[in-house]
Amino acid sequence: MNIKHPIFITAGIALIFCGTVAIAAETHLNEAIKHTELALQSTEVKSIAQHMEEAKTHSEAAQSEQAADSHLNEGIKKLDEAVKESQLGAAELAKKAAQEALAHLKQASTAK
């Protein structure tokens, strides 16, 4: 096999990799939004806590896979607050923080 232009092959592989990373980050962000919305629909504080923890995990994964985004950073701070409040049994405070987190996560999602 005689490859005359290995630079094109390398560039193609790099483009595929970058596209895959961008899709993964977007998927994590979408999952974070989904779990935050589910937490807001929940009536039990245990369920709120579980969804908030999942949302935070996905948000942090999205953060590690994409360029810095102030809305994503703020969303993670609010998710952290929501997790703490829900673990303390303060469902209404957890939902308030979750609502603020959701607004930031949606902004981060549309900023791309």
CORGIWO-V188924 format. One record per helix or strand of 2 or more residues. SS is the DSSP state (a for helix, b for strand). FROM is the first residue (numbers start at 1). LEN is the number of residues. If there is no record, write none. Layout:
BEGIN
<<SS & FROM & LEN> <SS & FROM & LEN>>
END
This chain:
BEGIN
<<a & 6 & 36> <a & 45 & 21> <a & 70 & 18> <a & 91 & 20>>
END
